[in-house]
Amino acid sequence: MSSRKSSGRNRGPRAKPCNLRAPGDIEDQTVPADARPGRVFLLSPANVTGIRAGQIMSDCAPSELPELPELQRRLRREGVTLGELFCFISGLYFRGKLAYARTFARVPRNFPGAYVITACGGLIPPETRVTLEQVRDICCGEVDPANARYRVPLDRDLRSLSELATDCQIVLLGSIATPKYIDPLLEILGERLFFPVEFVGRGDMSRGGLMLRCVDAGTQLTYVPVTTATRHGRRPPKLTGRSSTAEKRHPGNSR
């Protein structure tokens, strides 16, 4: 994925329609008609207003840089991937989403299998390297369907994704109980938008743990169209504990 460029106030790695394709031979990156349906995942973003986000994104004097934790130093120098950053900020939930998407995406070579929905940067692959300044640019807005800074780049990238991923399920790994993601996604993707039915009734931590267990087992969740899905339901039973071997495969901190 080439780096994203923009001008003006928002200098973050904006997602332009042509940049939805990865580098390489991209003359025909749509899924062949005779292949099984592809699958692309859309990941809801980490909450950048929480304690962890405040710690890693706070200002510091140049003299303090050597004393910062390693991730914070890299964020202020060469940058880190958006996925790594959001895994740190969100912990178990985003870690589960990212591991699940990387395991079960079905896309052509050089086509990203997952995109992160951002507050004002549109859709950005989690492998995209970002600096502190860029993160602030793409996360500074409000995730609200009525907010043009959120909707304009998101709608643009959703249309491009819809045109490029012509024979793919597009699966949201995020909440469908509120309109902040569902409204703009349904408006453009319609019946092509799916989500895991096992998410209904679960909180963020439970969803994250469930997805990591699916990765361990090599078993996918059940995807249903959002247009006909039940968006609210009873809370399911608590998950059983994961084995120590599984935890070592997916190290990280839960929030």
Secondary structure, DSSP 4 states (H G I P E B T S, - for coil): -PPP---SS--S----GGGGSPSS--TT-SPPTTSPPEEEEEEPPP-TTSHHHHHHHS---GGGGGGS-HHHHHHHTT-EEHHHHHHHHHTHHHHHHHHHHHHH-B--TTS-SEEEE-SSS-EE-TT-EE-HHHHHHHHSS---TT-HHHHHHHHHHHHHHHHHSTTEEEEEES--SSHHHHHHHHHHHGGGEEEEGGGTT--HHHHHHHHHHHHHHT----EEEGGG-----PPPPPPPPPPHHHHHHS-----
